[in-house]
Structures are given as structure tokens and as C-alpha cells.
Amino acid sequence: MLEKNTIDHETAVLIGVMNKDQNEEKVTEYLDELEFLTYTAGGEVLKRFVQRIDLPNPKTFIGSGKMQEVEAYVKENDIGSVIFDDELTPGQQRNIEKQLKCKILDRTSLILDIFAQRAQTSYARTQVELAQYEYLLPRLTGLWTHLDKQRGGIGMRGPGEREIETDRRIVRDRISLLKQKLTKVDKQMETQRGNRGALVRVALVGYTNVGKSTIMNVVSKSEVFAENKLFATVDTTVRKVVIGNLPFLLSDTVGFIRKLPTQLVESFKSTLDEVREADLLLHVVDISHASFEDHIESVNQTLAEIKSSDKKIIMVFNKIDKYKHETIDEDDLVTERTSKHFTLEEWKKTWMKRVGDNAIFISAINQENFEDFRKRVYDEVKNIHITRFPYNDFLYPENLDEY
């Protein structure tokens, strides 16, 4: 649980469910992440509710008894938002709002809200707005009060449109306009990528809040925004970097997350094009996080979705300065040793067996092992460059210390 902040934040409660796919440990882990998302959005979590349920209630997602428990807590503590870890149907969201009489969010709408806060460029804001409208469209319940019915008049005889139909038409028109705007900018960005010439392209990818922007700042000596919150970076940043005498382009891309909204994957298609068109991916992992292996799997799934899983990938295990393994008391004859008890050296051996020298362990914030990291990136970029321009082989030394 996060420590409570003295700043006046909107209060919230979280709701998760246990089922055959999510045991208690997994639900706790998901709710930890949901709480961090809530904190990032500016909220303060006061309580969590968890229910064991095989299938979601079609009307209220959770059972009536648990819903009454939540309702009592919400009223007693004047809660501003109730946030579900799983996506709600439009009908469920309407029913829950009627009963609880407060703001109802799910993981998807919470992530969209954070993206809306974090988007800095006009392009990113347009992408987020499109995703929000596509999420909103099936959930319209007359959110505006501009019309009850359109009145009759010259050329407008008859009953007119109901408010909900008008709202849907407005949103569909807005979605169409935003898609046209993005298509135009996409073509401009494609031209920009084409104008970058034959420079090798390297992209930082990984789960959200693993330190990609910190690595970007150290390698490129730039000032990309970095913060210990989820989705600190939404806009893609591209910098020209020189290691030794070898220039290449380095991209800092938006972080991935479990249960990433499909609307965002589609809306950020061009942002993810930086990953698709990269020659080399640096998959950054927060090894200090207890679920870093799950994070790796989530990123690999997203890479597969955008058809980028076959690219050359270097695994960059970051935050080794924060890594702590669990220990077992010598007198404990019950606890079974698992990967949570691995030392850092054991993890190094494990990943070296899996991917060979395509794994490196660093601390970006302390720049620990950073020269090894730079050398590994240099060697890979050099190999790609020589393959592309074999006559330049003599330009690149084996030893970076020569520069």
C-alpha cells in the first residue's frame, strides 16, 4: 500500500475479484498496481474490496451483498470514486452509478485519464482524445443536457432526435474528425522518419515506470521528463545519440501495462511505429519489482501484437540498486525456495542462459554498469551499421576507450 499523502486528493476505493484465473496473490498484485495508477491520477485510496466470484454479475459486476458493503462505506466516508480493476460493460457502469451515486471508473478509463493528463504534444493529445471518445461511445447515457428533444420548426417538423441519438452522432462525427487529423499527421511523421536517412534506429521499450526515460537522459544527455509515477512519459521522444564516433537514433516510447486498453493500442499506432521501424529494441525491466517476469511477458505480448517480437532485443535489467531478494530462515523447513529468493547473481546466470550476452544489469539512476551498457549498445549498433555499410568497417574500433 502507498503511504497517504497530506495533499488533499480525491478519495477512492478499489474493487477486484478472485476467480479461477486470478488467485489472491495475483489480485493483490493487480490492486497494488491499480492503487499506483490512482495515485498517479491524483487520487488517494482509502480501502480495497475483493470478492471471490466465478463469473461477474451481469448487472453490477460484483454480488449484491458485496455491493451493499461498498455502498455503506462510500456513504460513510464520502468517497469520490469507486475504481474497478476489470473493464465494466456500459450497463454495469450505469447500474453501479445509480446505486453508489458517485463516480465509477474501471482500469481502462483510469489509464485514459492519466494519458490525458500526461500528453504534452498536440499529436499525443489527439491520440488520447480519440481513445477516450471510442471508449465513451457505447457508454453514452445522455451525459449532456443540451437537448431533451429537438424542437420543430422550418425544415424540422416531427419528433426530431432523442438526446442520446444526438450525443452519439456528435461523438461519431468527432471520432471521424480526429481519425482524419491523425491520418494527416501520420503521413507527416512517416515522411519525417524517412528523412532521418540511414541512421540505425534504437527504441527503448518496456513496462511503465521501469526507468526508460532515465536511461534516455543519461545516454543522450537530454532532459526527458522522468518521474516515479506510471506513464510519466506519453509522448515519444527521439534523440540523436553518439557513442564513440557512431551516431544513431534513440527513441523513448510510451510504457506498456497489463490490461492495456485496446483503444490506446489503436490510437497510439503511429507512436508504436517507432518500435516497429527500430533496428534494435532495448527491453528495459525493473528487476526490483516483485512481478518483473510478468511485466516482461506483458511487453512481449504487446510486441507480438504490433508484429515486433522478431526484432533484435537486448534485455536491460534496471534498478539493481533497489533489488532485494526474499530470504528463508535456516530453521524454516516448510517454505519452498522460489524465484523470489534468487540473488542478483542467480538472476544474471538465469538470464545469461536464456539470452546469452543479450542481457545486461544496470542502475540508470546511479549509472552502475553503465559503461558496459554503452559498450553493448555500441557493439550491436556497429554490427547493424556495418551490415548496412560494409565499406565503413575500418571506422569503428573494438575499444571505446580510443575515443
C-alpha positions in Angstrom: 0.0 0.0 0.0 1.2 3.5 -0.8 1.7 5.9 2.1 -1.1 8.5 2.5 -0.2 11.9 1.3 -1.0 15.1 3.2 -2.1 16.8 0.0 -5.8 16.9 -0.5 -6.5 14.1 -3.1 -9.8 12.8 -4.3 -10.7 9.7 -2.2 -11.2 6.4 -3.9 -11.9 2.7 -3.1 -10.7 -0.2 -5.3 -12.6 -3.3 -6.2 -11.1 -6.6 -7.5 -12.3 -10.1 -7.9 -10.7 -13.6 -7.4 -11.6 -16.3 -9.8 -10.0 -19.4 -11.5 -7.7 -17.0 -13.4 -6.8 -14.7 -10.5 -5.8 -16.1 -7.2 -5.5 -13.9 -4.0 -1.8 -13.2 -4.7 -2.5 -12.1 -8.2 -5.4 -9.9 -7.2 -3.3 -8.2 -4.6 -0.6 -7.5 -7.1 -3.1 -6.1 -9.6 -4.7 -3.9 -6.9 -1.2 -2.6 -5.9 -0.7 -1.5 -9.5 -4.3 0.0 -9.6 -3.5 1.9 -6.5 -0.3 3.3 -8.1 -2.4 4.3 -11.1 -4.9 6.0 -8.8 -2.1 7.9 -7.1 -0.6 8.9 -10.5 -4.1 10.2 -11.5 -4.2 12.3 -8.3 -6.3 10.1 -6.1 -5.9 8.6 -2.6 -7.1 5.0 -2.0 -8.8 4.5 1.4 -9.9 0.9 1.1 -9.9 -2.2 -1.1 -12.7 -4.6 -1.6 -12.1 -8.1 -3.0 -14.7 -10.8 -3.8 -14.3 -14.4 -4.8 -16.7 -14.9 -7.8 -16.6 -17.3 -10.7 -18.5 -15.1 -13.1 -19.1 -11.4 -12.9 -22.6 -10.3 -12.0 -24.1 -9.1 -15.3 -25.8 -6.1 -13.6 -23.2 -4.9 -11.0 -20.1 -7.0 -11.7 -19.8 -7.9 -8.0 -22.5 -9.6 -6.0 -25.4 -7.8 -4.3 -24.0 -8.4 -0.7 -20.6 -7.0 -1.5 -22.2 -4.1 -3.4 -24.2 -3.2 -0.2 -20.9 -3.3 1.8 -19.2 -1.0 -0.7 -22.3 1.3 -0.7 -22.2 1.6 3.1 -18.5 2.5 3.1 -18.9 5.0 0.2 -21.7 6.9 2.1 -20.0 6.8 5.4 -16.7 8.1 4.1 -17.9 10.4 1.3 -15.9 8.6 -1.3 -15.4 10.4 -4.6 -14.6 7.4 -6.9 -15.0 3.7 -7.0 -12.5 2.0 -9.3 -12.8 -1.5 -10.6 -9.7 -3.4 -11.7 -11.5 -5.0 -14.6 -13.4 -3.4 -17.5 -17.1 -2.8 -16.9 -19.8 -3.1 -19.5 -21.8 0.1 -20.2 -24.8 -1.5 -18.4 -22.8 -2.5 -15.3 -21.4 1.0 -15.1 -24.9 2.6 -15.3 -26.3 0.3 -12.7 -23.4 0.8 -10.2 -23.6 4.6 -10.6 -27.3 4.5 -9.8 -26.7 2.5 -6.6 -23.5 4.1 -5.3 -24.2 7.7 -6.5 -20.5 8.5 -7.1 -18.0 8.4 -9.9 -17.5 4.9 -11.3 -14.3 4.1 -13.2 -12.6 0.9 -14.4 -8.9 0.3 -15.2 -9.3 1.4 -18.8 -11.0 4.7 -18.0 -8.4 5.4 -15.3 -5.5 4.8 -17.7 -7.1 7.0 -20.3 -7.5 9.7 -17.7 -3.7 9.5 -16.9 -2.8 9.6 -20.5 -5.0 12.7 -20.9 -3.1 14.4 -18.0 0.3 13.4 -19.3 0.0 14.1 -23.1 2.1 17.2 -23.9 2.1 17.4 -27.7 -0.9 18.2 -29.8 -0.5 14.8 -31.5 -0.5 12.8 -28.3 -3.5 14.8 -27.0 -5.4 14.0 -30.2 -4.5 10.3 -29.8 -5.8 10.3 -26.3 -8.9 12.2 -27.2 -9.7 9.6 -29.9 -9.2 6.8 -27.5 -11.5 8.5 -24.9 -14.3 9.1 -27.4 -14.1 5.5 -28.6 -14.4 4.3 -25.0 -17.2 6.7 -24.4 -19.4 6.0 -27.4 -21.0 2.7 -26.2 -21.4 4.2 -22.7 -23.4 7.3 -23.6 -26.4 7.7 -21.4 -27.3 11.3 -22.1 -24.3 12.8 -20.5 -25.0 16.2 -21.9 -28.2 18.2 -21.1 -28.2 20.4 -24.2 -31.5 18.9 -25.5 -34.4 16.9 -24.3 -35.8 16.8 -27.8 -35.0 19.0 -30.8 -38.0 21.3 -31.3 -39.9 21.5 -34.5 -39.5 24.4 -36.9 -39.0 25.2 -40.6 -37.5 22.1 -42.0 -37.5 20.4 -38.6 -41.1 19.1 -38.3 -41.7 15.9 -36.4 -40.3 14.4 -33.2 -36.6 15.1 -34.0 -33.8 13.2 -32.5 -33.7 11.9 -28.9 -30.8 13.4 -26.8 -28.9 10.1 -26.8 -29.0 9.8 -30.6 -27.8 13.4 -30.9 -25.0 12.7 -28.5 -23.9 9.6 -30.4 -23.9 11.5 -33.7 -21.8 14.2 -32.2 -19.3 11.7 -30.8 -19.2 9.7 -34.1 -18.5 13.0 -36.0 -15.8 13.9 -33.6 -14.2 10.4 -33.9 -14.2 10.7 -37.7 -12.6 14.2 -37.5 -9.9 13.0 -35.1 -9.1 10.0 -37.3 -8.7 12.3 -40.3 -6.5 14.6 -38.3 -4.3 11.6 -37.1 -4.1 10.2 -40.6 -2.7 13.5 -41.9 -0.2 13.8 -39.0 0.7 10.1 -39.5 1.8 10.8 -43.1 3.9 13.8 -41.9 5.6 11.6 -39.3 6.2 8.9 -41.8 7.9 11.4 -44.0 10.0 12.6 -41.0 11.1 9.0 -40.3 12.0 8.6 -43.9 14.1 11.8 -43.8 16.2 10.5 -41.0 18.3 8.8 -43.5 20.1 5.5 -42.9 20.9 6.1 -39.3 20.4 3.0 -37.1 17.3 3.2 -35.0 17.2 2.0 -31.4 14.0 2.1 -29.3 13.6 1.8 -25.6 10.6 -0.4 -24.7 9.3 -1.9 -21.5 6.6 -1.8 -18.8 5.6 1.6 -17.5 7.8 3.1 -14.8 10.9 0.9 -15.4 13.3 3.8 -16.0 13.3 4.2 -19.8 13.3 8.0 -19.6 16.1 8.0 -17.1 18.2 5.8 -19.4 17.3 8.2 -22.3 18.5 11.2 -20.3 21.8 9.5 -19.3 22.6 8.2 -22.8 21.6 11.2 -24.8 22.4 13.8 -22.1 18.9 15.3 -22.6 16.2 16.4 -20.2 13.3 14.0 -21.0 10.7 14.1 -18.2 11.1 11.3 -15.7 9.1 10.7 -12.5 8.3 7.8 -10.2 4.8 7.6 -11.5 3.1 5.3 -14.0 3.1 6.7 -17.6 5.4 9.7 -16.8 6.1 9.7 -20.5 3.3 9.6 -23.1 4.9 11.4 -25.9 7.5 9.6 -28.0 10.9 11.3 -27.8 13.7 10.8 -30.4 17.3 11.9 -29.9 20.4 11.6 -32.0 23.0 9.8 -29.8 26.7 9.3 -30.5 28.7 6.6 -28.7 32.4 6.6 -29.7 32.1 8.1 -33.2 29.0 6.1 -34.0 25.7 8.1 -34.3 22.3 6.5 -34.1 18.7 7.5 -33.2 17.3 6.6 -29.8 13.5 6.6 -29.1 11.8 6.7 -25.7 8.4 5.2 -26.2 5.2 5.0 -24.1 5.3 2.3 -21.4 3.2 -0.8 -21.6 1.0 -2.2 -18.9 -1.1 -5.2 -18.2 -4.7 -4.9 -19.5 -3.6 -2.1 -21.8 -6.8 -0.6 -23.3 -7.3 -1.7 -26.9 -8.4 1.9 -27.7 -4.9 3.1 -26.7 -3.1 0.5 -28.7 -5.0 1.5 -31.8 -4.9 5.3 -31.2 -1.1 5.2 -30.5 -0.5 3.2 -33.7 2.0 5.8 -35.0 3.7 6.1 -31.7 4.3 2.4 -31.8 5.6 2.7 -35.3 8.8 3.9 -33.7 9.1 0.4 -32.2 8.0 -1.3 -35.5 10.7 0.5 -37.5 13.5 0.2 -35.0 16.6 -1.9 -35.9 17.2 -2.7 -32.2 15.0 -2.8 -29.1 16.3 -2.2 -25.6 13.7 -4.0 -23.4 14.1 -2.2 -20.1 13.0 -4.2 -17.0 12.6 -3.1 -13.4 14.2 -6.1 -11.7 13.4 -4.7 -8.3 9.7 -5.2 -8.9 8.4 -8.5 -7.5 6.4 -9.2 -10.7 9.1 -8.2 -13.2 8.8 -11.6 -15.1 5.0 -10.9 -15.6 5.9 -7.5 -16.9 8.3 -9.0 -19.4 5.6 -11.3 -20.6 3.1 -8.4 -20.9 5.6 -6.4 -23.0 6.4 -9.4 -25.2 2.6 -9.9 -25.8 2.3 -6.3 -26.9 5.4 -6.6 -29.1 3.8 -9.6 -30.7 0.5 -7.7 -31.3 2.4 -4.9 -33.2 4.5 -7.5 -35.1 7.8 -6.5 -33.5 8.7 -9.6 -31.5 11.2 -10.9 -34.1 13.5 -7.9 -33.8 16.9 -8.0 -32.2 16.3 -7.4 -28.4 18.7 -6.6 -25.6 17.3 -7.2 -22.1 18.3 -4.3 -19.9 17.6 -5.1 -16.2 17.5 -1.8 -14.5 17.3 -0.7 -10.8 19.7 -3.3 -9.5 20.4 -0.8 -6.7 16.9 -1.4 -5.4 16.8 -5.2 -5.8 16.2 -7.2 -2.7 15.6 -11.0 -2.6 13.5 -12.7 0.0 15.4 -14.9 2.4 14.4 -18.2 4.2 15.3 -18.7 7.8 17.6 -21.7 8.3 15.1 -23.2 10.7 12.2 -22.9 8.3 11.7 -26.4 6.9 8.3 -25.5 5.3 8.9 -22.6 2.9 9.8 -23.7 -0.6 12.5 -21.8 -2.4 11.2 -19.9 -5.5 12.5 -17.3 -7.9 11.6 -14.6 -5.3 14.6 -15.9 -3.3 17.0 -15.6 -6.2 20.0 -13.4 -5.6 21.0 -10.9 -8.2 23.9 -13.1 -9.3 21.4 -16.1 -9.7 19.2 -13.9 -11.9 22.2 -13.0 -14.0 23.1 -16.6 -14.6 19.5 -17.5 -15.3 19.1 -14.8 -18.0 22.6 -15.4 -19.5 21.5 -19.0 -20.0 18.3 -17.8 -21.7 19.6 -15.0 -24.0 23.4 -15.1 -23.7 25.1 -11.7 -23.8 21.8 -10.0 -24.8 21.1 -9.4 -21.1 22.8 -6.6 -19.0 22.2 -5.5 -15.4 22.4 -1.8 -14.6 21.3 1.0 -12.3 20.5 4.0 -14.6 20.0 6.4 -11.6 23.4 5.5 -10.2 25.0 4.8 -13.6 26.2 1.5 -12.3 27.5 -0.9 -15.1 26.6 1.9 -17.5 29.9 1.7 -19.4 29.2 -2.0 -20.1 25.7 -1.0 -21.2 27.1 1.7 -23.6 29.6 -0.8 -25.0 27.0 -3.5 -25.6 24.7 -1.0 -27.4 27.7 0.3 -29.4 28.7 -3.2 -30.5 25.2 -4.0 -31.6 24.6 -0.7 -33.4 28.1 -1.1 -35.1 27.2 -4.6 -36.4 23.9 -3.3 -37.8 25.7 -0.3 -39.4 28.5 -2.5 -40.9 25.9 -4.8 -42.4 24.2 -1.8 -44.0 27.5 -0.1 -45.0 30.3 -2.8 -45.1 32.8 -0.3 -46.5 32.7 1.7 -43.2 34.1 -1.2 -41.1 37.5 0.4 -40.6 35.9 3.4 -38.9 34.8 1.6 -35.8 37.4 0.5 -33.2 36.9 -2.5 -30.9 37.8 -0.5 -27.9 35.6 2.5 -27.0 38.5 3.9 -24.8 40.2 5.0 -28.0 37.7 7.9 -28.1 
